[in-house]
Structure formats: C-alpha cells, structure tokens
C-alpha cells in the first residue's frame, strides 16, 4: 500500500528533522559561515537529499538558505535585546560572512534594521 510507504517516509523525515534541529540548537552549527547541506548531512549521518527533503517538506523552509537564516536571525534577536555587543560583531558571530547579507536577511524577516530593532526592543530603561 502506498500509504504505508508515505507513513514510513514521514516518520523518517520527522526523526531526521529532530536530529537536524538538535545539532543546530546544541552545537550551533549555523555559526559556521561555510555550513552547507553536505556538512549538515555529515553531522546527522544522513544523505544530502534526505536532509534537503526534511528541511523543505517537513520543517517547511523554502530552501537551505532560509533555514540557515532562521537560526542566525533568532540568535541575532536574542543578542540585540540582551547585550550591548556591536551589531557588526553580532552578524559575524552568528555566521554571516558579509554585513550586507546579514542586514538584508534581518530586514527581510523583521522589516527593520538590526539597529532599529535594538532601539525598539532594548531591555534597558
């Protein structure tokens, strides 16, 4: 029955998605500016196409880049709100190699620049 195959695939993707999430959150792999699907696949001992499928189908990202930005921007938000670290070093620390790609990714997801975001969300009086 084709349904059984789909269920197994879904179950494998769910398990793989959890593994991917685990290494991204615990090991902060996204800090590596050179992180690619093959590198991530090696970390979770899986095949590239399966990792891509888990990211796209199961985790709901359009592509690897969107997936990576999600983790990098989430940490950026935390650092902007909780630290006085310079914005440029935050961008580099979370894994961006160029400030322009950092600012572009941030503005795309939040509609404001990191500086504007910090001004709006600073926890200091």
C-alpha positions in Angstrom: 0.0 0.0 0.0 1.4 3.4 -0.9 0.1 4.9 2.3 2.4 2.7 4.3 5.4 4.0 2.3 4.3 7.6 2.9 4.0 7.0 6.6 7.5 5.5 6.8 8.9 8.4 4.9 7.1 10.9 7.1 8.3 9.1 10.2 11.9 9.1 8.9 11.7 12.8 7.9 10.3 13.6 11.4 13.2 11.8 13.1 15.7 13.4 10.8 14.2 16.9 11.3 14.5 16.4 15.1 18.2 15.4 14.7 18.8 18.4 12.4 17.1 20.7 14.9 19.2 19.2 17.7 22.6 19.8 16.1 21.6 23.3 15.0 20.5 24.2 18.5 23.0 22.3 20.7 26.1 22.7 18.5 25.1 26.0 16.9 26.3 24.7 13.5 24.9 27.8 11.9 27.8 29.8 13.4 29.9 28.1 10.7 29.8 30.6 7.8 30.7 27.7 5.5 27.8 25.5 6.6 26.4 23.6 3.6 23.9 20.8 3.2 26.7 18.2 2.8 28.3 19.4 6.0 25.0 19.2 7.8 24.2 15.8 6.3 27.5 14.5 7.6 26.7 15.8 11.1 23.5 13.9 11.2 24.9 10.9 9.4 22.4 11.1 6.6 22.3 11.7 2.8 22.1 15.2 1.4 18.8 14.7 -0.5 17.2 13.4 2.7 18.4 16.4 4.7 17.1 18.8 2.0 13.8 16.9 1.9 13.4 17.2 5.7 14.2 20.9 5.7 11.9 21.6 2.8 9.0 19.2 3.3 9.0 18.6 7.0 10.4 21.7 8.5 8.7 24.0 6.0 11.5 26.1 4.7 11.8 27.0 1.0 15.5 26.2 0.9 18.6 25.7 2.9 19.4 29.4 3.0 16.0 30.3 4.5 16.6 27.5 7.1 20.0 28.8 8.0 18.8 32.4 8.3 16.1 31.3 10.6 18.7 30.2 13.2 21.1 33.0 12.6 18.4 35.7 12.9 16.8 34.1 16.0 20.1 34.3 17.8 20.7 37.9 16.5 17.4 38.9 18.1 18.4 37.5 21.4 21.8 39.2 21.3 20.3 42.5 20.2 17.9 42.5 23.1 20.2 41.2 25.8 23.7 42.5 25.0 25.4 45.7 24.1 27.6 43.8 21.5 28.2 45.8 18.4 25.8 44.9 15.7 28.5 44.2 13.2 30.1 41.6 15.5 26.8 40.0 16.2 26.3 39.5 12.5 29.7 37.8 12.2 29.3 35.8 15.4 26.0 34.2 14.2 27.6 33.1 10.9 27.3 35.7 8.3 30.3 36.4 6.2 29.2 39.8 4.9 27.4 42.6 6.7 25.3 43.3 3.6 23.8 39.7 3.6 23.3 40.0 7.4 21.4 43.3 7.1 19.4 42.1 4.1 18.4 38.9 5.9 17.4 40.7 9.0 15.4 43.4 7.3 13.7 40.8 5.1 12.5 38.9 8.2 11.7 41.8 10.5 11.1 44.8 8.3 13.6 46.9 10.3 17.4 47.1 10.5 19.1 45.5 13.4 19.8 48.9 14.9 16.1 49.9 14.7 15.2 46.5 16.2 17.6 47.0 19.1 16.2 50.5 19.8 12.6 49.1 19.9 13.4 46.0 22.0 16.2 47.1 24.3 15.6 45.8 27.8 17.4 48.7 29.4 15.5 51.7 30.7 
